[in-house]
Amino acid sequence: MEAPIFISELELTEPIMGITLPAREEGPDYNGARLLVRMQHLPVGYVLVPPDSLDPNGISQQVWAELAKDINRLRSQAGLAALDTLPIDGIKTEESLACKATDCPLVTVVLCTRERPDSVVSTLRGLTSMQYPLFEVVVVDNAPSSNATKEAVLREFGSDSRVRYICEPRPGLSCARNRGVKEAVGDIIAFTDDDVKVDPWWLDGIMRGFRAAPDVACVTGLVATAEIENAAQLYFDLRAGWGNLLERKIFDLTEHRDKSPLYPYAPGMFGTGANFAIYGKVLNELGGFDEALGAGTPSGGGEDLEIFISVILNGNRLVHEPSALVSHYHRSDVRELEKQMTGYGSGCTAAITAILMKNSRARREVPFKAASGVMHIFTLRNRVRHNSTLPSGLMIRDVRGMLSGPRLYFKGRHKLRR
């Protein structure tokens, strides 16, 4: 697989239409189309269709060849009969497959941003267009150097009672998120980032996750790739793997333990901070976001992983629900990607360090999982090692970040004390 790749979606209850790949202003033509296939908004899987098969018949045949089992698995879970073929004019809509939430409590969406007014406005347009009936959005402008974000938000959304602008002067993503939590009205608080496109049924999917099992405290969602225009974006798509978490999973310390030897300390297993929701009371019981972690701190990240692990270690239940969908715009510049990969590595081990300091169970378990952690690094490397078109040297930055994470976490704690 080589970049660029055209990114689109296919809803199976609608007629399958042919795709004409758009012309690119510069660089090579698209090497095909990657389709996120959905059935009544529920993600089924991905299909990469070559340029010469983008007519309705070609798309239908490839989708059925690759995803027939997944389509019928979803139908079986909903008590529906299996299909023998994929009709080009669309699958019948079924009430039992509906993604729309029936129980709709008020949800507070916290959207943190810094120095990206155009991007945050784009994300807000998606949020304010959601199908979910009862939500508010708290925009937290983190240590801004100008009024550009405030002016952009108020100019377009100042008359929308669902949107509130807040300025948090203390720098750091965790500081901004904790401020958003303090401002929240809803019992459920959802988090997303200013570099994503929010699906209209995002909060319906979030509520679907909370209904998936008793006593669910936290729900994470699917983070698909919004575009693959160059090798840097393709690298992150392959390395992160967020978009491949297409099956619902329940996590806890009893009957829903993952088989990974790293569980529950493995990064990427649960999802990411760009797409999750949690009960405010649970978050407060955990002490909120660790302000020595996250973007804007020496560690560069890890605040989301620390929360996910803490949710489980404290006896709560976490659900990954793929129908809660957002699409992420990955870094397109290699230098920015290098910084991001270093931050991902340092954030991961910084989060584990924070967990070790706070949780006695982790102090007993983590030393015995160290070898599995090393093997996990090689697993990440295998996702990208055989593609010669991708940028090189990024895994080294990831590993360097991991080695520096504990030191950077303590540096962040020292800065907080000062």
N, C-alpha and C positions, 0 to 999 in steps of 0.2 A: 504494500500500500504506500503510495506516494502522494504528497500534497502537490497542488491544491485539490480539495474534494468539496463538492457542493453539498451543503447540509440542508435537509428538508424533512418533512413529516408526511406520513400516509395514514389517514383515518379509514379503517376498513369498512365502516358503515356507510361511507360515501363512495360514489363511483370512482374507479381508478382512472386517473387522467395521465396522459403522457407528460413528460418533463422535457422542456427545452433548456439546456444549460446556458446560463447567461454568459455573454462575452466578458472577459476580464480586461481591464484597462491596460494592464502590463503583466508580463510573465506568461507562463504556459497555460494552456487551456485546462479546465477541470478534468480530472482523471475518473470521472463518474460521479454518482450521487449516493450519499449515505442517507438512508431514510430511517427515521425512528418510526416504527410501525406501531399504531395504537388501535385499540378496539374500544369504542365508547370512552375515549380519553385514557384508557388504561394502557400503559406501555407493554408491548409484547416482545419486541426485540429490534435489532438493527439488520438492515440489508444494504450491502454495497452493490449498486447496480452499475455495470459498465456503460460507457457512453452509447454503445450501439444497441442497448436493450431498454431504452427509456420510453418505449411506447407502452400503451396499456397492457398488451399481452405479455410483453417482456417483463414488465414490473410484476404483474400478477404471477407469472410462472416462477420467478425468482423468490418472491415472498413466500409462496406456497411451498417451494422446495426446501427453503431454509427454516421456515417458522410454523409449518403445519402443526407440529407437536405442541408448540407453545400456544398457538391459537386455541387448539382443542383442550389444552390443559386449563386455560382460563375459563373456557366454556364449561368444562366439567366441574370446576370449583363453584361455578354459579348454577349448577344443576341443569345445564343445557346439553342437548345432543351434539355429538361430534359432527364436523363438516367433512365432506368427501372432497371438496374442491373449493377454490376461492372465486366467488363470482365477481366479475369485473364491475358489475353495476352496484356492488356493495352488499355487505352482510346485513341481515335484518337487525334492527335495534331491539334489544331485550331489556326489560325492566330490571332483571336480576343482575345485570352487568353495570348498571348505572353507577357513575362515580360521584354523582351529586350528593352532598351531605344532607342528611335529614335532621340531625341535631346540630344547630348552628349557634353556639355560644359566641359572645363577643371575643374576638382575637385581636390582640395588639401586635402589629408588625413593627419591629425595630429595624430601621435602615440606617446604618452608620456610614458616614462618608467623610472624605477629606480632599479638598482641592480638585474635585471632579464634578463641577456643576452640570455639564452636559450629560455626563453618564448617569448621575443620580436622577436627573429629570427624566431620562429615558426609562430608567427602572420604575420611577413613580408612575409613569404613564401605564405601564403594565399592571402595577399594583392597583391603581384606581379603576382599571377595567376588569377586575376579577369578578367572577360570577357569584362568589360567596356574599351573602347578604349583610353580614354584621362584622365590620372590622374597622380599626383605626390604624393609621401609620404615623409613627413617631420618627421623624428624620433627625438624627443626631449628627450635627456638624462638629467634627472633632478638631479642636485647636486650629481653627482656620486663620490664615494670614490675611484674608480679605473678606468682604461681604458678598463675594461673587455667588457662592452657593445659596446663601440666604435670599439674595435678590432673585436668583433663578427659580428657586422653589416657590417663593411667595408670588412671583409674577404669574406663574402658571397654575398654582394650586392654592393661592391665598384665600380663595372663596370656597374651597372644598373643606367642609367641617371635619372630614375624616382624616385630614393631613395636618400634623403639627410639626413646626420647626423648633428645634432645641439646639442651643450651642453648648458644648461641653469643652471648657478651656483646658482641661488636663489632657495631654497627648497620650495616645495609646488606644487600640481597639477595645481592650477590656474595660478601660475607663469609660469609653463611649457607650459600650453595651450596658454596663452597670447603670449609667445615667438613664438610658432608655428603659431599663427595668423599673427604675424609680418612678418614671413618668407614666408607666403603663396603667391602663384602666382594666383591661381584660385579665381574666384568670390565666388564660393561655397566652404565652408570649412567643411569637415566631420571629426568626431572624433570617435576613438575607443580606446580600452585598450589593454595592452600587455598580457592579460590572456583570449583572445577570439580566436575562429576560425572563420575566415571571409568567408562567402559564396561567391562562384565565381560571383554571380549575385547581390552582395550587392549594389554596386553603381547604377546598373540598377534599383533596387528597390527604392533607394533614389530619383532618377530622376522621377520615377513613382509617388512618393509622391509629389514632387514639381509640377507635372502636374495635380494633383488631384483636384485642385481648383484654382481660381484666387488669385494672391497676396500672395502666400504661402512664409513665411519667414524662416520657420524651419521645418525639417522633422525628426521624430524619427522612429526607426525600431524595429523589433522583436528581443528580446534577449532570445534565447532558451537555455536550459540546455545541456551542452556538455557531462556530465557523472554523474551518480549517483552510486557511488561505496560504499558509507557508509551512516550512518544516518545523519552526519553533512551536507553532500551535499543534501540529501533529505529534510532536514529542510529548508535550504536556498531556494531550489526550490519551496517549498510550501509557505514559508513566503514572498519571493520577488514577485512572481506572474508575473514577466516580460514576461515569455514565454507564458502566456495565453492571451496576447493582440493580438488576431488573426484576428480582423476585422479593416478595415480602419476607422479612426475617424478624423474628422476635428474639430478644437477648435478655437474659437475666442470669442469676447465679444458681438456678435450680434446674428445671426441666428444659430450659431453652439456652443451653450453653453451646457455643460454637465449637467445632472440632479442632480449630487451629490451636497448636500448642502455645501460641502467644496470648490466647484469649484470657482476659478482655483488654489486653494492652497493645493490640496491633493497630497501627494507624491505617486509616482507610476502610476498616471493616464496617464501621457504622455509618459513614457518610462524611459530611464536612459542614463547617460553620456557615457556608453560603445558603444552607437550606435545612433548617431544623426548627422545632417548636418544643416548648417545655412549660410545664405548670410553674407559675411564678413562685408558688409556695415551696416547690421542690428546689428551685434554683436558690431561693433564699436560705433554705436549710443547708445547702452545699456551700454557702458563703459567697455566692455570686461568682463572677468571673475573676480569676486570679489576675490582678493588675500587673504582675511581673511577667505575664505571658501575652502573646498576641502581637500583631503588627504595631509598629511604633515603640516597641520595647527591644532591648538587646537580643532577646531570644528570637524575635521576628515572627512568632506564630505559636501554635499549640494550645491556645485558650479553649478551642472547641473540643479537641481531643481530651483535654483534662476534664471538661464537663461530662463528656460521654462516658468516660471510664468511671468517674465519680458517681454518676447516676446508677451504674450497675453495681459498683462496690458497696454502695450504701443500701442495697437491697431493693432497688427500684427496677422497673421494666422499661426497656427501650425497644421501639419498633422502627425498622426501616421500611418505609412505604413508598414504592416507586411511582405511584400515581400522584404523589406530591412532587411536581416537576418544575424545575427552573433550568434555564440554559445559560451556561457560563462562557463569557468571551475571554479566551486564554490570551496570555501575553504573546504578541506577535513579533516583538523585538528580542533578539537572542540575549543581549545584555540584561534586559529586564527579566528574562527567563532565568538567567544564571543567578541573579539575586533572589528570585523567587524560590528556586530549588535549594539554595543554601538556607533560606529561611524555613523551608519545609523540613529540612533535616534537623536544624537546630531547634525548631519548635517542637518536633516530635520528642526528642530526648529531654528537652526542657520540661515538657508536660509530664513525662514519666518521672523526672526528678521531683516535680511538685507533688505528684501522687505519692511518691515514696516518703516525702516529708510529712504528709497528712494522714496516711492510711497504714495501719500496722499490718493488715492482710497483704497489701502490696509489698511491704518490706520482707515478708516471708516468701512470697511467690516469685517476685521479679528475678532475684538472682538465679533461680533454677530455669528461667526462660531466656537467659542471655544468649545461649547457643542458637536457639530458635530465632532470636532477633537477628543474628548475623545471617542466618539462612534466608530470612525474609528480605534482606537487602539484595541478595543474589536473585531472588524471585522478581523484585522490581527491575533489576538490571536486564533480566531475560525478556521483559516486555519491549525493550528498545534496542537490544544489542545486535539484532540481525538485519536492521534497516540502515543501509549505508547512506541514505539520503538525509538522515537526522543529524542535528548538531552533536558534536562529540564533547566529551569531558564533563557533561552535566552530572553524571552519577558520582564523579569524584567530588563535585561541589556538594552534592547531597550528603555524601559520607562525611566530608569535612564539617558540614553543618551539624550532623549527628554527634560528632566527637566534641564539638564546642558547646552543645546545648546545655549541659549541666552548669558549666562555668557562666554562660550568658544568663541563665536563670538566676543565679545568685547575684550577678551584677545588677539585674533588674530589681531584685529585692532590695539591694543596697541603695539603689537610686530612689526607690519608694520611701525608704526610711529617711533618706536625706530630705 
